[in-house]
Amino acid sequence: MDLFRQSIEQPENLLPQDGQAYYHGILIPVDDADHYFAALMDNIQWEHDQALIYGKRIITRRKVAWYGDQPFAYTYSKTTKHALAWTKELLALKSMIEHHLDETFNSCLLNLYHNGDEGMAWHSDEEKDLKKHGTIASLSLGAERKFAFRHKHRQHQQKQQTQSLILEHGSLLVMAGTTQTFWQHRLPPTKKISTPRINLTFRNSV
């Protein structure tokens, strides 16, 4: 048993104002986390992500997948996806998180980062296809990666308005309230990581 792999019973808000972000620590024991990681690598319909930047369509090395209760449309970076039907592993993970948080979710966006060269630039998850101020539960599997927040209006005024943490294998980060309105987040690239990471963000689509 790894005594350092523990959940956090009463997580504190990571953000000093204008939002709520709680790191719950390890939600899934390492053996179970390994099982789900392998199953998702094999069974998810991964596709390279696309974005329209300055009128040019860019294909990313990072892969994504979109699942839900029904074929919800989800549009970001001027690209629209329609949700696929849940797999048994996704339903099990969704149920686990819903029980832990006493919340319900109807959709999930998955990201596959093959190594540390792949990351995510500063952005907010406030697309019109998502419930406004809805809770987003972010589950991490695989390589540990740094994750950062910055305030949209204060990052140039106060250095402490940037917050960062390390997301562990099997851990849960929850963003709620007005976080997406006032804060951006990112997964910075790093040369130190050579193994893959899967991130599942459980959401509520409208």
C-alpha positions as CSV (number, residue, x, y, z in Angstrom):
1,M,0.0,0.0,0.0
2,D,1.3,3.4,-0.9
3,L,0.7,5.6,2.1
4,F,1.3,8.7,0.1
5,R,-1.5,8.0,-2.3
6,Q,-4.4,9.4,-0.3
7,S,-7.7,11.2,-0.9
8,I,-8.2,14.6,0.7
9,E,-11.2,14.5,3.1
10,Q,-11.9,18.2,3.2
11,P,-10.3,19.8,0.1
12,E,-9.7,23.6,0.3
13,N,-10.5,26.1,-2.5
14,L,-7.4,26.6,-4.6
15,L,-8.6,29.9,-5.9
16,P,-8.3,33.1,-3.8
17,Q,-11.5,34.7,-5.3
18,D,-14.0,34.6,-8.2
19,G,-14.3,30.8,-8.4
20,Q,-14.0,27.4,-6.8
21,A,-11.5,24.7,-7.6
22,Y,-10.9,21.7,-5.2
23,Y,-8.3,19.1,-5.5
24,H,-9.6,15.9,-3.9
25,G,-6.4,13.9,-4.2
26,I,-6.4,10.2,-5.1
27,L,-9.9,9.0,-5.8
28,I,-9.0,5.6,-7.4
29,P,-6.5,3.1,-5.9
30,V,-3.5,2.5,-8.2
31,D,-4.5,-1.0,-9.4
32,D,-7.9,0.2,-10.4
33,A,-6.5,3.3,-11.9
34,D,-4.1,1.2,-14.0
35,H,-7.0,-1.0,-15.1
36,Y,-9.1,2.0,-16.2
37,F,-6.2,3.6,-18.0
38,A,-5.5,0.5,-20.1
39,A,-9.2,0.0,-20.8
40,L,-9.7,3.6,-22.0
41,M,-6.6,3.5,-24.2
42,D,-8.0,0.4,-25.9
43,N,-11.8,1.0,-26.0
44,I,-12.3,4.8,-26.5
45,Q,-12.8,6.0,-30.1
46,W,-9.9,8.5,-30.0
47,E,-9.6,11.0,-32.7
48,H,-7.0,13.8,-33.3
49,D,-8.4,17.1,-32.2
50,Q,-9.0,19.9,-34.7
51,A,-9.0,23.7,-34.3
52,L,-9.6,26.6,-36.6
53,I,-6.9,29.2,-36.0
54,Y,-6.7,32.4,-38.1
55,G,-8.8,30.6,-40.8
56,K,-6.5,27.6,-40.9
57,R,-7.6,24.1,-39.7
58,I,-5.0,22.6,-37.4
59,I,-4.8,18.9,-36.5
60,T,-3.3,18.3,-33.0
61,R,-1.2,15.4,-31.9
62,R,-3.4,15.2,-28.8
63,K,-6.4,13.0,-29.2
64,V,-9.9,13.6,-27.9
65,A,-13.3,11.8,-27.5
66,W,-16.8,13.0,-26.5
67,Y,-19.4,10.8,-24.8
68,G,-22.8,11.4,-23.2
69,D,-26.3,10.4,-22.3
70,Q,-27.4,11.5,-25.8
71,P,-25.7,12.8,-28.9
72,F,-25.0,16.2,-27.4
73,A,-23.4,18.7,-29.7
74,Y,-20.2,20.4,-28.3
75,T,-18.6,23.2,-30.2
76,Y,-15.2,24.6,-29.4
77,S,-12.4,26.1,-31.5
78,K,-15.0,26.3,-34.2
79,T,-15.3,22.5,-34.4
80,T,-18.5,20.6,-33.4
81,K,-18.5,17.1,-32.0
82,H,-21.5,14.8,-31.2
83,A,-21.4,12.6,-28.1
84,L,-21.0,8.9,-28.4
85,A,-22.8,6.4,-26.2
86,W,-21.1,5.6,-22.9
87,T,-18.8,2.7,-22.5
88,K,-19.0,0.5,-19.4
89,E,-15.8,1.9,-18.1
90,L,-17.0,5.5,-18.5
91,L,-20.3,4.7,-16.8
92,A,-18.4,3.1,-13.9
93,L,-16.1,6.1,-13.5
94,K,-19.1,8.5,-13.8
95,S,-21.0,6.7,-11.1
96,M,-17.9,6.7,-8.8
97,I,-17.5,10.5,-9.2
98,E,-21.2,11.2,-8.9
99,H,-21.3,9.3,-5.6
100,H,-18.2,11.0,-4.3
101,L,-19.4,14.5,-5.1
102,D,-23.2,13.9,-4.7
103,E,-23.6,15.5,-8.2
104,T,-24.8,14.2,-11.6
105,F,-23.2,14.6,-15.0
106,N,-24.5,13.8,-18.5
107,S,-21.4,14.1,-20.7
108,C,-17.6,13.6,-20.7
109,L,-14.8,15.1,-22.8
110,L,-11.6,12.9,-22.8
111,N,-8.1,14.0,-23.8
112,L,-5.2,11.7,-24.5
113,Y,-1.7,13.3,-24.2
114,H,0.9,10.8,-25.5
115,N,3.8,12.5,-23.7
116,G,4.9,15.7,-22.1
117,D,5.3,17.4,-25.5
118,E,1.5,17.6,-25.8
119,G,-0.3,20.0,-23.6
120,M,-3.2,22.5,-23.6
121,A,-2.9,26.3,-23.9
122,W,-4.7,28.8,-21.6
123,H,-8.5,28.5,-22.0
124,S,-11.8,28.4,-20.1
125,D,-14.6,25.8,-20.5
126,E,-17.5,28.2,-20.9
127,E,-18.9,27.1,-24.2
128,K,-22.6,27.7,-24.8
129,D,-23.2,24.0,-25.1
130,L,-22.3,23.6,-21.4
131,K,-24.4,24.4,-18.3
132,K,-23.4,27.9,-17.2
133,H,-21.5,27.8,-13.9
134,G,-21.9,24.0,-13.9
135,T,-19.5,21.8,-12.1
136,I,-16.7,20.1,-14.1
137,A,-15.1,17.0,-12.5
138,S,-11.6,16.3,-13.9
139,L,-10.2,12.8,-13.4
140,S,-6.5,12.2,-14.3
141,L,-5.1,8.8,-15.2
142,G,-1.5,8.0,-16.2
143,A,1.5,10.4,-16.1
144,E,1.5,13.0,-13.4
145,R,1.3,16.5,-15.0
146,K,1.4,20.1,-13.8
147,F,-1.9,22.0,-14.1
148,A,-2.2,25.8,-13.7
149,F,-4.9,28.4,-13.2
150,R,-4.6,32.2,-13.9
151,H,-7.1,34.9,-13.4
152,K,-8.4,36.5,-16.6
153,H,-8.2,40.0,-15.4
154,R,-5.5,40.0,-12.7
155,Q,-2.6,37.9,-14.0
156,H,-0.6,41.0,-15.0
157,Q,-1.3,42.7,-11.6
158,Q,-0.5,40.1,-9.0
159,K,1.8,37.1,-9.4
160,Q,-0.2,35.2,-6.8
161,Q,-3.2,35.1,-9.2
162,T,-1.5,32.1,-10.9
163,Q,-2.1,28.9,-9.1
164,S,-0.6,25.5,-10.0
165,L,-0.6,21.9,-8.7
166,I,0.4,18.4,-9.8
167,L,-2.4,16.1,-10.9
168,E,-1.7,12.5,-9.8
169,H,-2.7,9.2,-11.3
170,G,-6.2,8.4,-10.2
171,S,-6.9,11.9,-8.8
172,L,-9.9,14.2,-9.0
173,L,-9.9,18.0,-9.5
174,V,-13.3,19.8,-9.4
175,M,-14.0,23.3,-10.9
176,A,-17.3,24.9,-10.0
177,G,-19.2,28.2,-9.6
178,T,-17.8,31.1,-11.6
179,T,-14.4,29.5,-12.2
180,Q,-14.8,29.4,-16.0
181,T,-16.0,33.0,-16.1
182,F,-13.0,34.5,-14.3
183,W,-10.2,31.9,-14.6
184,Q,-8.3,30.2,-17.4
185,H,-6.5,26.9,-17.0
186,R,-3.8,25.0,-18.9
187,L,-1.7,21.9,-19.0
188,P,1.8,23.2,-19.9
189,P,4.1,21.0,-22.0
190,T,7.2,19.5,-20.4
191,K,10.2,17.6,-21.7
192,K,10.4,15.6,-18.4
193,I,7.4,13.4,-19.2
194,S,7.6,10.6,-21.7
195,T,4.5,8.5,-20.8
196,P,0.8,9.2,-21.7
197,R,-1.9,10.7,-19.6
198,I,-5.7,10.5,-20.0
199,N,-7.9,13.3,-18.7
200,L,-11.7,12.8,-18.3
201,T,-13.8,16.0,-17.7
202,F,-17.3,15.1,-16.6
203,R,-19.7,17.9,-17.4
204,N,-23.4,18.8,-17.9
205,S,-24.4,19.6,-21.5
206,V,-27.5,21.5,-22.4
